[in-house]
Amino acid sequence: MPNPKRRHSKSRRNKRRAHDALRAPNLSLCPNCQEPRLPHRVCLKCGYYKGRVVLRVGQEF
């Protein structure tokens, strides 16, 4: 198997790892209850998605 002839420099290694950083998730406010939530997902506090109730919250099933 081929092996590297010379070792890669630190700058070359760091350029490769430039996209590996963790990012904070994007949060948007729920239009119904103003709680932060992930976009395109049901609000876990009020159960609304796109202006209608999709999830029953706080009730026994």
CNS distance restraints for C-alpha pairs under 8 A (distance, minus, plus):
assign (resid   8 and name CA) (resid  12 and name CA) 6.35 0.50 0.50
assign (resid   8 and name CA) (resid  13 and name CA) 6.73 0.50 0.50
assign (resid   9 and name CA) (resid  13 and name CA) 6.37 0.50 0.50
assign (resid  10 and name CA) (resid  14 and name CA) 6.04 0.50 0.50
assign (resid  11 and name CA) (resid  15 and name CA) 6.08 0.50 0.50
assign (resid  12 and name CA) (resid  16 and name CA) 6.46 0.50 0.50
assign (resid  13 and name CA) (resid  17 and name CA) 6.50 0.50 0.50
assign (resid  14 and name CA) (resid  18 and name CA) 6.14 0.50 0.50
assign (resid  17 and name CA) (resid  21 and name CA) 7.90 0.50 0.50
assign (resid  25 and name CA) (resid  38 and name CA) 7.58 0.50 0.50
assign (resid  26 and name CA) (resid  38 and name CA) 6.50 0.50 0.50
assign (resid  26 and name CA) (resid  39 and name CA) 7.39 0.50 0.50
assign (resid  27 and name CA) (resid  36 and name CA) 5.80 0.50 0.50
assign (resid  27 and name CA) (resid  37 and name CA) 5.37 0.50 0.50
assign (resid  27 and name CA) (resid  38 and name CA) 4.96 0.50 0.50
assign (resid  27 and name CA) (resid  39 and name CA) 6.45 0.50 0.50
assign (resid  28 and name CA) (resid  36 and name CA) 5.50 0.50 0.50
assign (resid  28 and name CA) (resid  37 and name CA) 5.54 0.50 0.50
assign (resid  28 and name CA) (resid  38 and name CA) 6.14 0.50 0.50
assign (resid  28 and name CA) (resid  39 and name CA) 5.94 0.50 0.50
assign (resid  29 and name CA) (resid  34 and name CA) 5.08 0.50 0.50
assign (resid  29 and name CA) (resid  35 and name CA) 5.40 0.50 0.50
assign (resid  29 and name CA) (resid  36 and name CA) 4.49 0.50 0.50
assign (resid  29 and name CA) (resid  37 and name CA) 6.06 0.50 0.50
assign (resid  30 and name CA) (resid  34 and name CA) 4.62 0.50 0.50
assign (resid  30 and name CA) (resid  35 and name CA) 5.33 0.50 0.50
assign (resid  30 and name CA) (resid  36 and name CA) 6.17 0.50 0.50
assign (resid  30 and name CA) (resid  37 and name CA) 6.45 0.50 0.50
assign (resid  30 and name CA) (resid  43 and name CA) 6.62 0.50 0.50
assign (resid  31 and name CA) (resid  51 and name CA) 7.96 0.50 0.50
assign (resid  32 and name CA) (resid  46 and name CA) 7.64 0.50 0.50
assign (resid  32 and name CA) (resid  48 and name CA) 7.18 0.50 0.50
assign (resid  32 and name CA) (resid  51 and name CA) 7.51 0.50 0.50
assign (resid  33 and name CA) (resid  45 and name CA) 7.76 0.50 0.50
assign (resid  33 and name CA) (resid  46 and name CA) 6.76 0.50 0.50
assign (resid  35 and name CA) (resid  43 and name CA) 7.83 0.50 0.50
assign (resid  35 and name CA) (resid  45 and name CA) 7.33 0.50 0.50
assign (resid  37 and name CA) (resid  41 and name CA) 7.39 0.50 0.50
assign (resid  37 and name CA) (resid  42 and name CA) 7.94 0.50 0.50
assign (resid  37 and name CA) (resid  43 and name CA) 6.05 0.50 0.50
assign (resid  37 and name CA) (resid  44 and name CA) 7.80 0.50 0.50
assign (resid  40 and name CA) (resid  49 and name CA) 7.98 0.50 0.50
assign (resid  41 and name CA) (resid  49 and name CA) 6.91 0.50 0.50
assign (resid  42 and name CA) (resid  47 and name CA) 5.97 0.50 0.50
assign (resid  42 and name CA) (resid  48 and name CA) 5.86 0.50 0.50
assign (resid  42 and name CA) (resid  49 and name CA) 4.96 0.50 0.50
assign (resid  42 and name CA) (resid  54 and name CA) 7.31 0.50 0.50
assign (resid  42 and name CA) (resid  55 and name CA) 7.54 0.50 0.50
assign (resid  43 and name CA) (resid  47 and name CA) 5.06 0.50 0.50
assign (resid  43 and name CA) (resid  48 and name CA) 5.60 0.50 0.50
assign (resid  43 and name CA) (resid  49 and name CA) 6.59 0.50 0.50
assign (resid  44 and name CA) (resid  57 and name CA) 7.38 0.50 0.50
assign (resid  45 and name CA) (resid  57 and name CA) 6.94 0.50 0.50
assign (resid  46 and name CA) (resid  55 and name CA) 7.89 0.50 0.50
assign (resid  46 and name CA) (resid  56 and name CA) 7.92 0.50 0.50
assign (resid  46 and name CA) (resid  57 and name CA) 6.24 0.50 0.50
assign (resid  47 and name CA) (resid  53 and name CA) 5.69 0.50 0.50
assign (resid  47 and name CA) (resid  54 and name CA) 5.77 0.50 0.50
assign (resid  47 and name CA) (resid  55 and name CA) 4.44 0.50 0.50
assign (resid  47 and name CA) (resid  56 and name CA) 5.96 0.50 0.50
assign (resid  47 and name CA) (resid  57 and name CA) 5.93 0.50 0.50
assign (resid  48 and name CA) (resid  52 and name CA) 5.31 0.50 0.50
assign (resid  48 and name CA) (resid  53 and name CA) 4.48 0.50 0.50
assign (resid  48 and name CA) (resid  54 and name CA) 5.66 0.50 0.50
assign (resid  48 and name CA) (resid  55 and name CA) 6.78 0.50 0.50
assign (resid  49 and name CA) (resid  53 and name CA) 6.46 0.50 0.50
assign (resid  49 and name CA) (resid  54 and name CA) 6.25 0.50 0.50
